């Protein structure tokens, strides 16, 4: 079993409320090989929601309107890890550049579209716990 970002599986959970499925992820779901997760919604955030980015130092997640969403992102990351363990997943395919699912490269916290090295809260926690993270746009 593989953990996948629910937005890639066609669930309406993106920050902007759009549905943008990835056909490869949808195929995994149809074969029963993937578990969809949305760390943001699992952490208690609504859909749609105000965009958020991880701060430059990586310690906080701040919404574009200034609200600190760090606790919700941490809760969602912990629930995602719990799901991965529950289903015995050792791999995750996640949404690139997301403040929760991005891995290796995320937005820099300035809301300017600038990327920096770093990972989202959930991707980072999964990787720290031995789960191989790969990305999809």
LINBEL-V147068 format. One record per residue. N is the residue number from 1. RES is the residue in three letters. OMEGA is omega in whole degrees, 0 to 359 (* if undefined). Layout:
n: <N/N>
res: <RES/RES>
omega: <OMEGA/OMEGA>
This chain:
n: <1/2/3/4/5/6/7/8/9/10/11/12/13/14/15/16/17/18/19/20/21/22/23/24/25/26/27/28/29/30/31/32/33/34/35/36/37/38/39/40/41/42/43/44/45/46/47/48/49/50/51/52/53/54/55/56/57/58/59/60/61/62/63/64/65/66/67/68/69/70/71/72/73/74/75/76/77/78/79/80/81/82/83/84/85/86/87/88/89/90/91/92/93/94/95/96/97/98/99/100/101/102/103/104/105/106/107/108/109/110/111/112/113/114/115/116/117/118/119/120/121/122/123/124/125/126/127/128/129/130/131/132/133/134/135/136/137>
res: <UNK/UNK/UNK/UNK/UNK/UNK/UNK/UNK/UNK/UNK/UNK/UNK/UNK/UNK/UNK/UNK/UNK/UNK/UNK/UNK/UNK/UNK/UNK/UNK/UNK/UNK/UNK/UNK/UNK/UNK/UNK/UNK/UNK/UNK/UNK/UNK/UNK/UNK/UNK/UNK/UNK/UNK/UNK/UNK/UNK/UNK/UNK/UNK/UNK/UNK/UNK/UNK/UNK/UNK/UNK/UNK/UNK/UNK/UNK/UNK/UNK/UNK/UNK/UNK/UNK/UNK/UNK/UNK/UNK/UNK/UNK/UNK/UNK/UNK/UNK/UNK/UNK/UNK/UNK/UNK/UNK/UNK/UNK/UNK/UNK/UNK/UNK/UNK/UNK/UNK/UNK/UNK/UNK/UNK/UNK/UNK/UNK/UNK/UNK/UNK/UNK/UNK/UNK/UNK/UNK/UNK/UNK/UNK/UNK/UNK/UNK/UNK/UNK/UNK/UNK/UNK/UNK/UNK/UNK/UNK/UNK/UNK/UNK/UNK/UNK/UNK/UNK/UNK/UNK/UNK/UNK/UNK/UNK/UNK/UNK/UNK/UNK>
omega: <182/171/176/173/183/179/178/180/177/177/177/181/178/180/183/178/181/175/181/183/173/186/178/180/178/179/176/180/181/178/180/183/185/176/180/176/170/182/180/181/177/176/175/180/181/173/357/180/177/178/179/177/176/180/183/180/175/185/184/170/186/176/180/178/175/180/177/183/185/182/179/180/177/178/179/178/180/178/178/177/178/178/179/179/181/182/177/181/175/181/177/173/190/181/180/171/181/177/172/188/181/181/179/181/179/176/192/179/182/183/180/183/181/179/175/173/179/181/175/186/181/180/179/180/178/181/179/181/171/179/180/182/171/188/172/175/*>
